Amino acid sequence: MKVLLVLPAAEHLRVTGVDAPVPKRKMLRFSILPLTTVAALTPAEHDVTLCDENVEPLDFDTDIDVVGISFMTALANRAYEIADEFRRRGKTVVAGGYHPTLWPEEAAEHFDAVVVGDAEGLWPRVLEDIACGTPRKFYRHAEPPDLSSVPVPRRDLTSRTARHYVTTNAVQTGRGCRHGCRYCSVTAFHHRTHRTRPLEHVLGELHGIPRNFMFVDDNIIADREYAKKLFLAMVPMKKRWVSQCSLEIADDPELLALARRAGCRGLFIGVETLSPANLARFDKGFNRADRYLERIAAIRRARIGVQASIMVGMDGDEVEVFERTLKFLDEARVDALQLNILTPLPGTPLFERFRREGRIIDTDWSHYDFRHTVIRPAKMTSLQLQAGADWLYRQFYRLDRIVVRTVRSLLACGPLAAYQAWRLNLTYRYDNRREGVVGYNPARRPKRSLADRCVGLVCATAEWVLQPRAG
């Protein structure tokens, strides 16, 4: 059979024609590991092709038999459009990924089959059943699969479009997370477990890729002893890489030093909130807000750049949170920011609580991209949350601030980290300008323009003139 694996894209990022330009977001695209892994799991008798709508148009007229679509919640609507169209054309369509796993019954309305959980051990069975004309609606593991079955991904299938990614060389050492953060889809998907691949498998894969690459683990230090063995074995390889992990790496000087010696040049770290009460409410007390500056400083002293993830709209957040967060980010000297508006993803405890409390105000999945307000916050209005988040993003990525951060990164972390920070900052700035992100600081009354003041004066005068007079 001929198999097409698809990664959907949001409407404003989608490439819709062969001559359409690809948005200049290279620094925010790294591999398409779920698709290249599923491609490697596909038995050799089947032909496999890939399509990432972020970098190339999807051809519905292509000659294929089976379509596999992997997607998260924000892309569910587009995934359903694609599935419905291919089914209309008589193709068999299979869903996989986070949203189908956490919300399988909805996905089943649009797909012939839904893979719930990891693809290892299930995908070949799906194709076999389709070939026999007997596909089942749902495919599930009785127990999570051993990650020794994870194949080396089919990176060769990305050669046509590799120039549009910061790297197509993504490696994963483990899956899941043992922390129980209530908003996290990773925790929900993996049932608060963490599994590692055999160390020799990972090292063998690393020998086969270029010097610069990315670890795409949700927490590269989830198993500290494993991480130390990995980093120590990597030292002679002289690789350079980035990844994501918890702030807890700063508490282990040996682990932090080994990460740097192994080639770590940048880490994406979930800071999330400055409020200890918020951390406790969302089961992330291990972050220790009172030690943020100390921990981030330790990572930067190891000459490793820090991209912080911040979440706004939590129950303890008031309108002052945006200005306070901007001040903190400058004081902490982080190199880049990913700002998220609190979004209750289906399948997480947070979603169930917000639904139970009647605080979900928008059920359009395309808005569940962490950039739209879909909830009613506890201590501000939804409009204030949206405006404040936009303002914070816009202010952080002002050009003057980008220049200052880049110089600081050069002095603290070296030329490679500074170059990465510069390009990443400019990409986020490009995104903000392209999407018209402006906002305002809801803690300060926005200044009214002269035109607005004149209109207000006219309206007030008219109201006074027309109001009823006694007698």
HUPEUR-V699596 format. One record per run of one state. SS is the DSSP state (a for helix, b for strand, c for the rest). FROM is the first residue (numbers start at 1). LEN is the number of residues. If there is no record, write none. Layout:
ss	from	len
SS	FROM	LEN
SS	FROM	LEN
This chain:
ss	from	len
c	1	1
b	2	6
c	8	18
a	26	3
c	29	1
b	30	1
c	31	2
a	33	9
c	42	5
b	47	6
c	53	13
b	66	5
c	71	2
a	73	16
c	89	3
b	92	5
c	97	1
a	98	5
c	103	1
a	104	5
c	109	4
b	113	4
c	117	6
a	123	9
c	132	6
b	138	3
c	141	6
a	147	3
c	150	5
a	155	4
c	159	3
a	162	3
c	165	2
b	167	1
c	168	2
b	170	2
c	172	2
b	174	3
c	177	8
a	185	6
c	191	3
b	194	3
c	197	2
a	199	9
c	208	4
b	212	4
c	216	8
a	224	14
c	238	2
b	240	6
c	246	1
a	247	5
c	252	1
a	253	9
c	262	2
b	264	9
c	273	3
a	276	6
c	282	3
a	285	3
c	288	1
a	289	13
c	302	3
b	305	8
c	313	8
a	321	12
c	333	3
b	336	6
c	342	7
a	349	8
c	357	3
b	360	1
c	361	4
a	365	3
c	368	7
b	375	1
c	376	6
a	382	15
c	397	2
a	399	15
c	414	1
a	415	20
c	435	15
a	450	17
c	467	5
